[in-house]
Amino acid sequence: MAGGGFWDLAKARGAPLAVRDLGMTPADLDRAADLATANPFDSPRAFTRADIRDLPQAALQGMWPD
């Protein structure tokens, strides 16, 4: 997975792995999900706002991407 490769490279280089290290707070997660779903578009995979909301939560914690 490309995301995992970028995460591995960032870790190896000592780059921040969690967006909280870049200033994102838990309070920002709902706003990020709202912005990401404000303008629907065609996607090969259906997703919900809850799906989108989980992505920045994982990024906030610096988890390896699934």
JOWOMO-V983620 format. One record per pair of residues at least 12 apart in sequence whose C-alpha atoms are under 10 Angstrom apart, sorted by the first residue. I is the first residue (numbers start at 1). J is the second residue. D is the distance in Angstrom with one decimal. If there is no record, write none. Layout:
I:J:D + I:J:D
This chain:
1:65:8.5 + 1:66:8.2 + 2:65:9.3 + 3:64:8.2 + 3:65:6.1 + 3:66:8.2 + 4:63:9.8 + 4:64:6.2 + 4:65:5.6 + 4:66:7.5 + 5:64:9.4 + 5:65:9.3 + 6:64:9.6 + 6:65:9.5 + 7:62:8.9 + 7:63:8.8 + 7:64:6.5 + 7:65:7.6 + 8:64:8.1 + 8:65:10.0 + 16:62:8.1 + 17:59:7.7 + 17:60:8.5 + 17:61:8.1 + 17:62:4.8 + 17:63:7.6 + 17:64:8.6 + 18:56:9.5 + 18:57:9.6 + 18:58:8.3 + 18:59:5.5 + 18:60:5.0 + 18:61:5.3 + 18:62:3.6 + 18:63:7.4 + 18:64:9.7 + 19:56:8.1 + 19:57:9.2 + 19:58:9.1 + 19:59:5.7 + 19:60:4.8 + 19:61:7.4 + 19:62:6.8 + 20:56:9.9 + 20:57:9.8 + 20:59:8.0 + 20:60:5.1 + 20:61:7.2 + 20:62:8.1 + 21:60:8.1 + 21:61:9.3 + 21:62:8.9 + 22:60:9.3 + 23:60:9.5 + 24:56:9.3 + 24:59:9.6 + 24:60:7.1 + 25:57:9.7 + 25:60:7.6 + 26:56:9.1 + 26:57:7.7 + 26:60:7.5 + 26:61:9.8 + 28:56:9.1 + 28:57:9.8 + 28:60:9.8 + 29:52:9.6 + 29:53:6.6 + 29:54:8.7 + 29:55:9.0 + 29:56:6.2 + 29:57:6.8 + 29:59:10.0 + 29:60:8.5 + 30:49:9.3 + 30:50:9.5 + 30:52:9.4 + 30:53:6.6 + 30:54:9.7 + 30:56:9.0 + 30:57:9.6 + 31:53:9.1 + 32:52:8.6 + 32:53:7.5 + 32:55:9.7 + 32:56:7.5 + 33:48:9.7 + 33:49:6.3 + 33:50:7.9 + 33:51:8.8 + 33:52:5.7 + 33:53:5.0 + 33:54:8.6 + 33:55:8.7 + 33:56:8.0 + 34:49:7.4 + 34:52:8.8 + 34:53:8.4 + 35:49:10.0 + 35:52:10.0 + 36:49:8.3 + 36:52:7.3 + 36:53:9.0 + 37:49:6.4 + 37:52:7.7 + 37:53:9.6
